[in-house]
């Protein structure tokens, strides 16, 4: 699978006729006779090939005058894997749109963050996705509106504002156009769900492409959880979220065919960005079949992949937070890193109220950490310098680690900071920047696993061997780490 697959008509027709869910989110099928668009795995009888057209995005389908299928709900399919595996302009723009930037800052704000003109961005998005940034953001608002309509009892006027619409009339018109139902009709059709008595609580399902192995994904997050910010409770990973309009708390529970997501938000306008960040943290838009097939071409990796396919790369909801934690974890145990981070959280994090568990704070912002007295940091002098330099660069805006960053440029900026060697930079690239090809050849656990498997164990030789695993070396890291008995590789009891 690759960019522009929607132009490969025969391949798309075969995917639709076989109802292949692996292609959901890669392209959308529009039926010219019914004026409806669907995901490839739609359960209805496939239309005749001559009545199918294919589009790269839901927004492109809507732009062409098609409405969403009521059976397969194409707006809720996993996102395209392209946007998290690429670092070009279109991919970075799509990550920012998913993060709600167009709704908050408009297209000029999107352009400013990317360092391009609005015309350049619109031209490239139209060429690849069949829709510009405003149409893509509109499609996302429609999906957010549908979630709120079906899972809350909010009055429609409040709901429209929370979904990002500036006017109730625009909200009504968009919902009717996209779903062929009025907002009240959508709510009447939705099954009633009990979400408990916590104000602002929302319950939804986060879809993914199968297979998904939750062991290393949730095991890593639970084993490294910072007290007060994260916890594993009753089979779920929970954490606080620093969002544009206020704090939030999310509870994520692995299920066989989805991730159950419970959100408590201080402001419902943060729903879209909260969902986007949770999906990114859990790497839910990955294409595990393509990744695993590539890694299986190495006969020494193949048994690891076959034993537990579908491993994801555990990422983060806050790139700056992860960079700080990477520095705190340099040359110390997981337990010691958690202790260091927990002390900073208690002293400098913003308090939150968690009526459903034991979370107490947001992780401190770079601005708060930049104000910390370096003498109060219980760490060696060289690491103290690394820490204070990093948080100063982040707080002053000289270093950007958001979803819009260019991976190559950001690596170079990190390497120029004192105390940042290849291991720290690559772990930030893998888990914060989201580079699927980040690799850790100097990591002790990786070298030990390589030696046990009969792979080269010196960094240079292992890097040469790993060239065949590209562009998925970050996933190879997960399989190699899984050979160890470290708690990061297992779901907690």
Secondary structure as the mmCIF struct_conf table of DSSP 4:
data_model
#
loop_
_struct_conf.conf_type_id
_struct_conf.id
_struct_conf.beg_label_comp_id
_struct_conf.beg_label_asym_id
_struct_conf.beg_label_seq_id
_struct_conf.end_label_comp_id
_struct_conf.end_label_asym_id
_struct_conf.end_label_seq_id
TURN_TY1_P TURN_TY1_P1 UNK A 3 UNK A 4
HELX_RH_3T_P HELX_RH_3T_P1 UNK A 5 UNK A 7
HELX_RH_AL_P HELX_RH_AL_P1 UNK A 9 UNK A 17
TURN_TY1_P TURN_TY1_P2 UNK A 18 UNK A 19
HELX_RH_3T_P HELX_RH_3T_P2 UNK A 21 UNK A 23
STRN STRN1 UNK A 24 UNK A 24
TURN_TY1_P TURN_TY1_P3 UNK A 25 UNK A 26
STRN STRN2 UNK A 27 UNK A 27
STRN STRN3 UNK A 28 UNK A 31
TURN_TY1_P TURN_TY1_P4 UNK A 32 UNK A 35
STRN STRN4 UNK A 36 UNK A 38
TURN_TY1_P TURN_TY1_P5 UNK A 40 UNK A 41
BEND BEND1 UNK A 43 UNK A 44
HELX_LH_PP_P HELX_LH_PP_P1 UNK A 45 UNK A 48
HELX_RH_3T_P HELX_RH_3T_P3 UNK A 49 UNK A 51
STRN STRN5 UNK A 52 UNK A 55
BEND BEND2 UNK A 56 UNK A 57
HELX_RH_AL_P HELX_RH_AL_P2 UNK A 58 UNK A 63
TURN_TY1_P TURN_TY1_P6 UNK A 64 UNK A 65
STRN STRN6 UNK A 67 UNK A 68
TURN_TY1_P TURN_TY1_P7 UNK A 70 UNK A 72
HELX_RH_3T_P HELX_RH_3T_P4 UNK A 74 UNK A 76
BEND BEND3 UNK A 77 UNK A 77
HELX_LH_PP_P HELX_LH_PP_P2 UNK A 78 UNK A 80
TURN_TY1_P TURN_TY1_P8 UNK A 81 UNK A 81
HELX_RH_AL_P HELX_RH_AL_P3 UNK A 82 UNK A 85
BEND BEND4 UNK A 88 UNK A 88
HELX_RH_AL_P HELX_RH_AL_P4 UNK A 89 UNK A 98
TURN_TY1_P TURN_TY1_P9 UNK A 99 UNK A 100
HELX_RH_AL_P HELX_RH_AL_P5 UNK A 101 UNK A 114
TURN_TY1_P TURN_TY1_P10 UNK A 115 UNK A 115
BEND BEND5 UNK A 116 UNK A 116
HELX_RH_AL_P HELX_RH_AL_P6 UNK A 118 UNK A 129
BEND BEND6 UNK A 130 UNK A 131
HELX_RH_AL_P HELX_RH_AL_P7 UNK A 133 UNK A 151
HELX_RH_AL_P HELX_RH_AL_P8 UNK A 156 UNK A 162
TURN_TY1_P TURN_TY1_P11 UNK A 163 UNK A 164
BEND BEND7 UNK A 166 UNK A 166
HELX_RH_AL_P HELX_RH_AL_P9 UNK A 168 UNK A 179
BEND BEND8 UNK A 180 UNK A 181
HELX_RH_AL_P HELX_RH_AL_P10 UNK A 183 UNK A 189
BEND BEND9 UNK A 190 UNK A 190
HELX_LH_PP_P HELX_LH_PP_P3 UNK A 191 UNK A 192
BEND BEND10 UNK A 197 UNK A 198
TURN_TY1_P TURN_TY1_P12 UNK A 199 UNK A 200
STRN STRN7 UNK A 201 UNK A 206
HELX_LH_PP_P HELX_LH_PP_P4 UNK A 209 UNK A 209
BEND BEND11 UNK A 210 UNK A 210
HELX_LH_PP_P HELX_LH_PP_P5 UNK A 211 UNK A 211
STRN STRN8 UNK A 213 UNK A 213
HELX_RH_AL_P HELX_RH_AL_P11 UNK A 214 UNK A 223
TURN_TY1_P TURN_TY1_P13 UNK A 224 UNK A 224
HELX_LH_PP_P HELX_LH_PP_P6 UNK A 225 UNK A 226
TURN_TY1_P TURN_TY1_P14 UNK A 227 UNK A 229
STRN STRN9 UNK A 230 UNK A 233
TURN_TY1_P TURN_TY1_P15 UNK A 234 UNK A 235
STRN STRN10 UNK A 236 UNK A 243
TURN_TY1_P TURN_TY1_P16 UNK A 244 UNK A 245
STRN STRN11 UNK A 246 UNK A 254
BEND BEND12 UNK A 256 UNK A 258
STRN STRN12 UNK A 259 UNK A 265
BEND BEND13 UNK A 266 UNK A 267
HELX_RH_3T_P HELX_RH_3T_P5 UNK A 268 UNK A 270
HELX_RH_AL_P HELX_RH_AL_P12 UNK A 271 UNK A 281
TURN_TY1_P TURN_TY1_P17 UNK A 282 UNK A 285
HELX_RH_AL_P HELX_RH_AL_P13 UNK A 288 UNK A 295
TURN_TY1_P TURN_TY1_P18 UNK A 296 UNK A 297
BEND BEND14 UNK A 298 UNK A 298
HELX_RH_AL_P HELX_RH_AL_P14 UNK A 299 UNK A 307
BEND BEND15 UNK A 308 UNK A 308
STRN STRN13 UNK A 311 UNK A 311
BEND BEND16 UNK A 317 UNK A 317
HELX_RH_AL_P HELX_RH_AL_P15 UNK A 319 UNK A 328
TURN_TY1_P TURN_TY1_P19 UNK A 329 UNK A 331
BEND BEND17 UNK A 332 UNK A 332
HELX_RH_AL_P HELX_RH_AL_P16 UNK A 334 UNK A 348
BEND BEND18 UNK A 349 UNK A 349
HELX_LH_PP_P HELX_LH_PP_P7 UNK A 350 UNK A 350
STRN STRN14 UNK A 351 UNK A 351
TURN_TY1_P TURN_TY1_P20 UNK A 355 UNK A 356
BEND BEND19 UNK A 357 UNK A 358
STRN STRN15 UNK A 361 UNK A 361
HELX_LH_PP_P HELX_LH_PP_P8 UNK A 362 UNK A 365
HELX_RH_AL_P HELX_RH_AL_P17 UNK A 366 UNK A 370
TURN_TY1_P TURN_TY1_P21 UNK A 371 UNK A 371
BEND BEND20 UNK A 372 UNK A 372
HELX_RH_3T_P HELX_RH_3T_P6 UNK A 374 UNK A 376
BEND BEND21 UNK A 379 UNK A 379
HELX_RH_AL_P HELX_RH_AL_P18 UNK A 381 UNK A 395
TURN_TY1_P TURN_TY1_P22 UNK A 396 UNK A 397
BEND BEND22 UNK A 398 UNK A 399
BEND BEND23 UNK A 402 UNK A 402
TURN_TY1_P TURN_TY1_P23 UNK A 403 UNK A 404
HELX_RH_AL_P HELX_RH_AL_P19 UNK A 407 UNK A 415
TURN_TY1_P TURN_TY1_P24 UNK A 416 UNK A 416
BEND BEND24 UNK A 417 UNK A 417
TURN_TY1_P TURN_TY1_P25 UNK A 418 UNK A 419
HELX_RH_AL_P HELX_RH_AL_P20 UNK A 422 UNK A 428
HELX_RH_PI_P HELX_RH_PI_P1 UNK A 429 UNK A 433
TURN_TY1_P TURN_TY1_P26 UNK A 436 UNK A 437
TURN_TY1_P TURN_TY1_P27 UNK A 441 UNK A 442
HELX_RH_AL_P HELX_RH_AL_P21 UNK A 444 UNK A 453
TURN_TY1_P TURN_TY1_P28 UNK A 454 UNK A 454
BEND BEND25 UNK A 455 UNK A 455
BEND BEND26 UNK A 458 UNK A 458
HELX_RH_AL_P HELX_RH_AL_P22 UNK A 459 UNK A 466
HELX_RH_3T_P HELX_RH_3T_P7 UNK A 467 UNK A 469
TURN_TY1_P TURN_TY1_P29 UNK A 470 UNK A 471
HELX_RH_AL_P HELX_RH_AL_P23 UNK A 473 UNK A 481
TURN_TY1_P TURN_TY1_P30 UNK A 482 UNK A 483
BEND BEND27 UNK A 484 UNK A 484
HELX_RH_3T_P HELX_RH_3T_P8 UNK A 487 UNK A 489
BEND BEND28 UNK A 490 UNK A 490
#
